[in-house]
């Protein structure tokens, strides 16, 4: 990782590394349990990004506290002027204040992972996942703007970064000092809209944007390098004018270090090299299909139940 040459944010929050490690394992365990119960889930995304989400919610993000974990509400209907009951899922991040951060999830297939992270962080009720993907609920498989932790509909991959660029520009013009932190996946860098947004961010000197990218090397159609190679991603992003760090995405200390930077002139991107089978080596037999785990038989599901019991013991 290149040396950090930017200002370091000061924080009164004491980092409990052990607690963040436990949170990461809790995210994996909850997603594994959910996958077994529902005969499917984005389990490999949890394995690759657990430390990123745990570090974000456990140390990096400056969010308003909640009095208690929130319970998901019923779907409020589509947003329009006459719908007074409509609200986004941003309430799970607490009150919006000018000096606080706002967090955005771009690849909505990670929604289940974010829900697990919200529970582990004490921001959502522990039983909330029972409502996952249910009629009339807000815990959608592909999260929308009303889903817990979300406030924009990122739609197709590559659209989240454009929306966040617009929000960051508006907050900068209003004089707000809070950061706009975005989580992305590696496949989004195959998309032209991503690079257009990066040009815009750099041109307008949107230094209030911090992006974490899960580079687990896999997407729906196979390995990223085989679908459309994006490397050398570090050099490409630097050539566009961003401040780039490349780290081990499971290294909590490095994640927190990169999450404390305050770039004065340009957006920062943290490239996180990760393993889609981290702490769940039994997933490697599914290669090369790591995008979504679905069981082919009841016997296979029962095998995963055994893995869950071992996983809990190890934890």
Buried (B, 14 or more C-beta within 10 A) or exposed (E): BEEBEBEEEEEEEEBEEEEBBBBBBBBBBBBBBBBBBBEBBBBBBBBBBBBBBBBBBBBBBBBEEBEEBBEBBEBBEEEEEEEEEBBBBBBBBBEBBEEBBBBBBBBBBBBBBBBBBBBBBBBBBEEBBEBBEEEEBBBBBBBBBBBBBBBBBBBEBBBBBBBBBBBBBEBBEEEBBBBBBBBBBBBBBBBEBBBBBBEBBBEBBBBBBBBBBBBBBBBEEBEBEEBEEBEEBBEBBBEBBBBBBBBBBBBBEBBBBBBBBBBEEBBBBBBBBBBBBBBBEEBEEBEEEBBBBBBEEEEEBEEBEEBBEEBEEEE
